[in-house]
Structure formats: structure tokens, C-alpha cells
Amino acid sequence: MIGRRKFLNLSIATFIMMSSKETYAEGKIIKRYKLVAKPTDYSFSNNQNLTNLWLLNNSCPGPLITAEKGDILEVEFTNLLGEPTTLHWHGIRNLNSMDGVPYVSQPLVETGETFVYRFPINETGTYWYHAHNKAWEHVARGLYGPLIITNNLNNSLGRRDILVVADDWLINENNQVDEESFGNLMHWSHAGRYGNRLSINGQFSPKIEIPSYGPLRLRFINTSNARILSFSLLNKNSLNVISIDGISCKLFKTQKIVLGPAQRVDLLIEDSSQLKSLFEVSNKEPLKVADFITTDLVIEDHLNLIDPIVHHEVPPLTSAKIIEIHMQGGAMGNLSSAIFEGEKKELRELALDNSKLWAFNGHIGNYDFQIAKVNLGDLIILKVWNDTNWPHSMHLHGQHFWVNSQEFGSEKRYFFRDTYLMDRGEKAEFIFKADNPGDWLFHCHMLEHHASGMGGVISVA
Ligand SMILES: [Cu+2]
């Protein structure tokens, strides 16, 4: 945990370094945004009463932030929520001081305060940003938005580059965010807080405008607190996956895409005239969640739909350092006691007194729980065993990792991603080169699980 004083010194040093354009930002374009977080009345569809959300710039999802690979992104963030928060840039291989994790890499941004996030963008892809303090509540109330990095750009995405930002809301009979369920241990010990309405791009059952023919890129982002979403277009053509968690991959086909919380997948659609509706297909009955409507005949060209593939080869693992992570806890689990704040406690006591339910290696995780300390440049294998009765969407901050997985089809293959959805009982190896210095969070992105113990810090120094 870093103290406020230490941080202030660090931020002044950072400011001096960054305000010196000659040494730091030479030849780089600084892309500037302002985000203001505050409570806002919002309409999910035309015929519904307003719902009070916590939004960035009154927008749901928050405003699209775009930059080009090689730019410096600067976001002046002002908090007018009435309680402290921070912003995390999910999937960005960030400077540690800009990663937005309270108590680890920055102090909380209090109400009325402004914090300037400023960092270089080194990779194209589909990312997102979201609140990282009490994320189980702040993200559920709407504090998130898409972040898209391209190779070249005229301040907005092309008309063939389409966002599909999905969220799962728990809305009560008064059409408001269900507040009573925040902190509900039943949710926290099971799958997390599930919603009852699915929004796409901030609307219930929207009509997504697309050009009437020609190729398209669809960028899916699952911003749900806890719900795993499966999408299909339900026509006989299979889906062409071209990117996973922001990283371009060699095109491959699949029938549906499954997205754990925080995961992203980009699809290439060969001809937009084939697109009719989008379905969520987790349940037996497919649920239509959006329609595509064609607007006009477009004769623009189709440039830049696919980012060049940067090869991220799985390195030889002979010299790798192994870190074992045994995930335990939750309902129907095998955790009877765990160490919390230096003291061994029974699970019942942990749950009732501290709302703690999940553990790594027998320790209730927290922002100040260090899973491991590794040397800069080490090749690391996190041997992760999900020894619980629930799936978990495991996210590593600060870097992507390779994981040999069966998530698309029956054959195991390596994917390079920042969030991996683990089945109950699954053992997986997360492989990464620890070449980004700092304290990096590793946690479940089912946000209620993180809040109740499923998280810790891997320090790279
Ligand atoms: Cu989890």
C-alpha cells in the first residue's frame, strides 16, 4: 500500500517529467479528454422513466475514448459523485502510476478533486475504462466506457467500425438501480450480482445503424459486474474472430462468442447486408438484444477494418518462474478458514463480520495482499487452480498473458489476453514476461468476488 505522502512526491515527479515535452513527448500527439463523474438521470429506452445512474459526462456507456497507437492519452478526470473513486484503463499495458488502482498505484480521487491520467498508448485494440473503487457498486451504477486504439483515425471510429458494449443491470420495479442488493452476501458467495436487463450501448433493445453492404468490424465488450454473456447472430454463417482482449489474431471461425466480465472480442462481418439481429444465447431460448438497421448505401471504402497482427510468440518456458495460485472459497466450496489481516479466522466469521468469502493460497485477498514478488524481466507462469464451484473471470493488470485454452472449440490453443474465464475446477497456466515494473493487481473481474477476497498484488521490481 502506498501512502498519500509518498504518492504526492511521486506525482510531482511524474508531472515534471511529463510536462517536459522535449524529453518525453517528442513527436507524440497528446490526445486529451475530460471526464466528469456524477449522478445523472438517464433513459435506457424511449418509453421508460428515468433511471438515476452514476455516469461519466452524462453518457451511458461513458464517452468513447479513441487514440492512435503511439499517441499519449491524457484524461482529466473530475469526481463529483459524493464519494471517492478512480479510473482503471482495462487491458492497457500502462505505467503503474496511471493504472488507477486505489491503495496500490494511486490515492482515491475524492469528491471535488481532479486527477490527470496521462500515459503512452503502445498497442491497438478494443479496451475499456471503469471505476476501480468499490467497483462492484461503481461499475454497476454506470461508471465505465469504451477505449479504442487504432492505427489511424479521424477522431472517431469509421462507420464500419461498430461498438457493442453490453451490460447487465439489476433494475427494480421503480425503474431504478436496485440498491438493496449491493453487498448482498448471497450474491457475493455465489455467481456475483446478476441483473435483470441487458443493455447494448446503453439502450435496451437498440437499433444499431450499419451501412447497407460491405464489411464491418464489431467490437464486443462485456462490462457486466458478474454475468457471463454469449452472443450469436443466429444465421448459418459462423463468426469471424479477429481480435481477443484487444490483441489482433489470425482470423478464425466460431459459432458463438462467450465473454466473461471484462473480456472483449472483435468480429469481422464480411457483408453487413447479412446482419439482422444480435442474440444473447446463454439460455435455451435465444434472447434478441439488438437489431441492426441499414441506413443508406455507402460507397466509402473499407480501409483499416483489420489491425495488422503483431506476433506475440509464446516464449520457451524452460527458465520460467512458477507461482502457484490456489483459488478457494464461495458457496459450496472447501474453504473452512483463511488468514485475514494477519489472523486465521473461520469462514463463517469472515463472512458475517467482514463480508470475506474467497481466498488465494489460504489468504483473504485485498489491495495490500501480495501474492508474489518477481524480478523485472522474469518469465512467469501463474499456475492457477480454480478450486471453487464457480467460474471466475481472472484479470491481470499491466500486461497480457498467454493461456492455453479450449475456449474456442475442442482443440487447446494459446491465446494472448488480459482476462481469462476459468471454469469451476479448471487449472490454467497464465504465462507472461514481467517486463512492466510496478505493483499489479491480479483479481477476479466478477466484481463481488474481488470485493470479498479474490484478489492480490504481483509486484514486479
Ligand atoms: Cu470470481
Residues whose N, C-alpha, C, O or C-beta is under 5 A from the ligand:
A	BS01	CU	P391 H392 S393 C444 M446 H449
